[in-house]
Structures are given as structure tokens and as C-alpha cells.
Amino acid sequence: MSPDRLPLFYLSQYSGMRPKLTPTHKRRPVKTFLDMADKAAVISYLRARSVIWPESEGGCFEWVQYRERDGYGRFTAEGRPRYVHREGFIASGGWIPKGWTVDHLCGNPPCWNSAHLDAVSREENTRRARNARWVRFMRENHAALNVARKLDASVIESVAVTR
């Protein structure tokens, strides 16, 4: 194997071979492969990297490339990281006022289907998220809530004290 094809950690074994790095001020600007102003190009780019679920399965356009820890899809265009759902919403004709967020009505963070998205204020988005968590909690603990309704509060307190 020639030394120019070896990984960097092998280069120290060869005398006088160091990787050539250009200073940051001499680097050429990165060519953009996606023009964010061309809405049709943005939508075709997003569609090529997504799974399109049929309406019977929810109709989500689910991003399958890089995702953040919280599940939101990300990609880089014009040298900036961008959220897939925001760019898909804008490319589909939506408008996001300054300081507002895009809420997923379907509850699926990698989804960028504009029919499942809504531009809302941060307060409204937080309120919707809290309501969704409360509804989920009520569904998961439905049996416990039925028991609490049927039993008297004093019985519940005495059971809690004896344990």
C-alpha cells in the first residue's frame, strides 16, 4: 500500500510525511449543490431522501437521512444546517413568521408533509406538546384512573400509608 493511501494514524511511522492542510483563509468557498430559492428542487431533494407513507398509514413524509437526538431531520445547504420540516413547509408554500416554530400535527418529528405541519407561536407549540403528553398519560394510566374514581380518597390514602 502506498503511503499516500494510508490513514492518518499510520503517517507518523513514515519519516517526513505529514498531511497537507490548507489554512482556513485559503480554502475555497463550498459550492452549494442545492439552491434553497428553487422550491421544486428543495422538494425533490427532500422526497429523494424520505419514505413516503400512504394515507392509510398516516401519510407522513418521513426523513431517513441524518436526524438529531430528538428525531428531527437535518441537512446542510448553502453552508448552514437546516431542519427538514421547516424547509419542507416553506418549499410547499408555507410561511413562518419570525420567532414562530413549526408544529407537527401528526406528532412525528421526522415528518415534513406540509399537511401535517402548522406554523405556531412558541407558547402555542409548548401548550400543544403539554396537552399531547397529558393525553398520552391518561391513555396509559386509564385503569388506574378508573380505580381512583371508584374508590374513596380515604381508601387510597390508607393503602399508600400502609406500604
C-alpha positions in Angstrom: 0.0 0.0 0.0 1.4 3.4 -0.9 1.9 5.9 1.9 -0.5 8.4 0.4 -3.4 6.0 0.8 -2.7 5.1 4.4 -4.9 6.5 7.2 -3.5 9.5 9.1 -2.6 7.4 12.2 -0.1 5.4 10.0 1.6 8.5 8.6 3.6 9.1 11.8 5.5 5.8 11.0 6.9 7.3 7.8 9.5 9.9 8.2 8.8 13.3 6.6 5.2 12.5 5.6 2.7 14.9 7.0 -0.8 15.6 5.7 -1.1 18.8 3.7 -3.6 21.1 5.3 -4.6 24.4 3.8 -5.1 27.3 6.2 -8.7 28.3 6.7 -8.3 31.6 5.0 -7.0 29.9 1.8 -9.9 27.4 1.5 -12.2 27.9 -1.4 -15.9 28.5 -0.6 -18.0 25.4 -0.6 -20.1 25.0 -3.7 -23.8 24.7 -2.9 -25.5 21.8 -4.5 -29.0 22.9 -3.6 -30.5 26.3 -4.3 -32.9 26.9 -1.5 -34.8 29.5 -3.5 -35.8 26.8 -6.0 -38.8 25.3 -4.2 -39.2 22.5 -6.7 -35.5 21.5 -6.3 -35.9 21.5 -2.5 -39.0 19.3 -2.6 -37.4 16.8 -5.0 -34.3 16.7 -2.8 -36.4 16.0 0.3 -38.5 13.4 -1.4 -35.4 11.5 -2.6 -34.3 11.1 1.0 -37.6 10.2 2.6 -40.0 7.4 2.9 -43.5 8.5 1.7 -46.1 6.6 3.7 -49.6 6.0 2.2 -52.5 7.9 3.6 -53.8 4.7 5.2 -50.6 4.6 7.3 -50.7 8.3 8.3 -49.4 9.9 5.1 -46.1 11.1 6.7 -43.1 12.0 4.5 -40.5 10.6 6.9 -36.9 11.8 6.6 -34.5 8.8 6.6 -31.1 10.6 6.4 -29.4 12.3 9.4 -31.7 13.0 12.4 -31.0 14.9 15.6 -31.3 13.1 19.0 -34.9 14.4 19.4 -35.8 12.9 16.0 -35.9 16.0 13.8 -34.3 15.6 10.4 -31.4 17.8 9.4 -29.5 18.6 6.3 -26.9 21.2 5.2 -27.5 23.6 2.3 -25.7 26.8 1.5 -23.3 26.1 4.3 -26.0 26.1 7.0 -27.6 23.3 8.9 -31.4 23.3 8.3 -34.4 21.5 9.7 -36.2 19.3 7.2 -39.7 20.1 8.4 -39.1 23.9 8.3 -37.6 23.8 4.8 -40.3 21.4 3.5 -43.0 23.7 5.0 -41.5 26.7 3.3 -40.9 24.9 0.0 -44.6 23.8 0.0 -45.8 27.4 0.1 -46.0 27.8 3.9 -44.8 31.0 5.7 -43.2 31.0 9.1 -43.2 34.4 10.9 -40.1 35.4 12.7 -39.9 33.8 16.2 -42.5 31.2 15.4 -42.0 27.4 15.2 -43.4 24.6 13.0 -45.7 22.2 14.9 -46.1 18.6 13.9 -49.8 17.8 14.0 -49.1 14.2 13.4 -46.6 14.0 16.3 -43.9 12.5 14.1 -40.7 14.7 14.3 -39.0 13.4 11.1 -42.2 14.1 9.1 -42.1 17.1 6.6 -45.5 16.7 4.9 -46.9 20.2 4.8 -50.4 18.9 5.5 -49.1 17.7 8.9 -47.3 20.9 9.8 -48.6 24.2 11.2 -46.7 27.5 11.9 -47.5 28.5 15.5 -46.0 30.7 18.2 -43.6 29.1 20.7 -46.2 29.4 23.5 -48.8 27.5 21.4 -46.3 24.8 20.5 -45.5 24.3 24.1 -49.1 24.2 25.1 -49.9 21.6 22.4 -46.9 19.5 23.5 -48.1 19.5 27.1 -51.6 18.6 26.1 -50.3 15.7 24.0 -48.2 14.4 26.9 -51.3 14.7 29.2 -53.5 12.8 26.8 -50.8 10.1 26.4 -50.5 9.8 30.2 -54.3 9.5 30.6 -54.4 6.7 27.9 -51.6 4.8 29.6 -53.0 5.1 33.1 -56.6 4.6 32.2 -57.0 1.6 34.5 -55.5 3.4 37.5 -57.9 6.4 36.9 -60.9 4.1 36.8 -59.8 2.6 40.2 -59.3 6.1 41.6 -62.8 7.1 40.5 -64.4 4.0 42.1 -62.5 4.1 45.4 -62.9 6.7 48.0 -59.9 9.0 48.5 -59.5 7.9 52.1 -59.1 4.3 51.0 -56.4 5.3 48.6 -54.6 7.3 51.3 -54.7 4.4 53.8 -53.3 2.0 51.2 -50.5 4.4 50.4 -49.7 4.8 54.2 -49.6 1.1 54.9 -47.0 0.3 52.2 
